[in-house]
Amino acid sequence: MTHDTLLRINGFDTAIARVESFKLGTIDHGILQFFVSLDFKGSGQGFGGYAMDAPNPNRKENFTRIGSVFGTECILRLLRCFNVEDISEIKGKPCLALYKIPYEPYQSKIVGIAPLPCDKGDPFIIEECADFCKLLKTESNKGGVQK
């Protein structure tokens, strides 16, 4: 996919998009994931597809899944990114698709999304979300985070 206009903002190549749809559900073996489909005026690309849950360590004989901090944090960051209280409200909203520099047509994946500079909201960068959740896990193992 190519974009007519790329802006470089806060260390990312960005492209203006509109949320075409949002899906939250399970895929292969019951793995919970989210997927945001973005429209770039004629072309499209998705953000998401990350496992938002984890294997249940107590049920090794039957493959089951349990919720995770990462999954909850992803949903919270999506809500904050679009400044909404209900995830169904993101459909049709404009946003910036974030790419690592340099953007390469047909090869670059979206690493985050952000509100337009004129809109309220916080950027959602998947790597930062994962790092935050790892830090929470490390701190809780040390007794630094209240349960």
C-alpha positions as CSV (number, residue, x, y, z in Angstrom):
1,M,0.0,0.0,0.0
2,T,1.2,3.5,-0.7
3,H,0.1,6.8,0.7
4,D,-0.1,10.1,-1.1
5,T,1.0,12.1,1.9
6,L,3.2,11.0,4.8
7,L,3.9,13.3,7.7
8,R,6.8,12.8,10.1
9,I,5.5,13.3,13.6
10,N,7.2,12.4,16.9
11,G,9.6,9.9,15.4
12,F,7.1,8.1,13.2
13,D,6.0,8.4,9.5
14,T,2.2,8.9,9.7
15,A,-0.7,8.7,7.3
16,I,-4.2,10.1,7.8
17,A,-6.8,7.3,7.9
18,R,-10.4,6.7,9.0
19,V,-11.6,3.7,11.0
20,E,-13.6,1.5,8.7
21,S,-14.3,-1.2,11.3
22,F,-13.3,-2.6,14.7
23,K,-13.4,-6.3,15.5
24,L,-12.8,-8.0,18.8
25,G,-13.1,-11.8,19.0
26,T,-11.3,-15.1,19.0
27,I,-9.4,-16.8,16.2
28,D,-7.5,-20.0,15.9
29,H,-7.6,-22.0,19.1
30,G,-9.7,-19.3,20.8
31,I,-7.0,-16.7,20.9
32,L,-8.6,-13.3,21.7
33,Q,-7.5,-10.4,19.4
34,F,-8.6,-7.0,18.2
35,F,-8.3,-5.6,14.7
36,V,-8.9,-2.0,13.5
37,S,-9.4,-1.7,9.8
38,L,-8.3,1.6,8.4
39,D,-9.3,3.3,5.2
40,F,-6.8,5.6,3.4
41,K,-9.2,7.0,0.8
42,G,-9.2,4.0,-1.6
43,S,-6.7,1.7,0.0
44,G,-6.8,0.0,3.4
45,Q,-4.6,-1.6,6.1
46,G,-5.2,-3.0,9.5
47,F,-3.8,-2.5,13.0
48,G,-4.0,-5.3,15.5
49,G,-4.0,-9.1,15.4
50,Y,-2.1,-9.3,18.7
51,A,-3.0,-12.1,21.2
52,M,-4.8,-10.3,24.1
53,D,-4.9,-13.3,26.3
54,A,-2.6,-16.1,27.4
55,P,-2.7,-19.9,27.7
56,N,-4.2,-21.1,31.0
57,P,-1.3,-22.7,32.9
58,N,-3.7,-24.7,35.0
59,R,-5.4,-26.4,32.1
60,K,-2.6,-27.9,30.0
61,E,-4.6,-31.0,29.0
62,N,-7.3,-28.8,27.4
63,F,-6.2,-25.8,25.5
64,T,-7.9,-22.9,27.2
65,R,-7.1,-19.2,27.4
66,I,-7.3,-16.6,30.3
67,G,-7.4,-12.8,30.2
68,S,-4.3,-10.7,30.4
69,V,-3.1,-7.3,31.5
70,F,-1.9,-6.7,28.0
71,G,-5.4,-7.3,26.6
72,T,-7.0,-5.0,29.0
73,E,-4.4,-2.3,28.4
74,C,-4.9,-2.6,24.6
75,I,-8.6,-1.9,25.0
76,L,-8.0,1.0,27.4
77,R,-5.4,2.6,25.1
78,L,-7.8,2.3,22.1
79,L,-10.5,4.1,24.1
80,R,-8.0,6.8,25.1
81,C,-6.7,7.2,21.6
82,F,-10.1,8.0,20.2
83,N,-11.3,9.8,23.4
84,V,-14.4,7.6,23.7
85,E,-16.1,5.6,26.4
86,D,-17.6,2.9,24.1
87,I,-15.4,1.1,21.6
88,S,-18.2,1.0,19.1
89,E,-17.8,4.8,18.8
90,I,-14.5,4.6,17.0
91,K,-16.0,3.6,13.6
92,G,-15.7,6.5,11.2
93,K,-13.2,8.4,13.4
94,P,-10.1,9.9,11.7
95,C,-6.7,9.0,13.1
96,L,-3.0,8.8,12.2
97,A,-1.5,5.4,11.3
98,L,2.0,5.3,12.7
99,Y,4.9,3.6,10.9
100,K,8.5,3.1,11.9
101,I,10.8,5.3,9.8
102,P,11.4,4.9,6.9
103,Y,7.9,4.0,5.6
104,E,8.3,1.4,2.8
105,P,5.3,0.9,0.5
106,Y,3.7,-2.5,0.7
107,Q,6.1,-3.6,3.4
108,S,5.6,-1.3,6.5
109,K,3.2,-2.4,9.2
110,I,1.3,-0.1,11.4
111,V,3.0,0.0,14.8
112,G,0.4,2.4,16.4
113,I,-2.4,4.8,15.9
114,A,-2.8,8.3,17.2
115,P,-5.5,11.0,17.2
116,L,-5.1,13.8,14.7
117,P,-3.2,16.8,16.2
118,C,-6.5,18.8,16.4
119,D,-8.3,16.0,18.3
120,K,-8.2,14.9,21.9
121,G,-6.6,11.5,22.7
122,D,-3.4,9.7,23.4
123,P,-1.2,7.8,20.9
124,F,-1.5,4.0,21.1
125,I,1.9,2.4,20.2
126,I,1.8,-1.4,20.6
127,E,5.4,-1.7,21.6
128,E,5.0,0.9,24.4
129,C,1.9,-1.0,25.6
130,A,3.8,-4.3,25.7
131,D,6.7,-2.7,27.5
132,F,4.4,-1.2,30.1
133,C,2.7,-4.5,30.7
134,K,6.1,-6.2,31.1
135,L,7.1,-3.6,33.6
136,L,3.9,-4.1,35.6
137,K,4.5,-7.8,35.7
138,T,8.1,-7.3,36.9
139,E,7.1,-4.7,39.6
140,S,4.2,-6.9,40.8
141,N,6.7,-9.8,41.2
142,K,8.8,-7.5,43.4
143,G,5.8,-6.4,45.4
144,G,5.9,-2.9,44.0
145,V,2.4,-2.8,42.5
146,Q,-0.7,-3.3,44.6
147,K,-2.9,-6.2,43.6
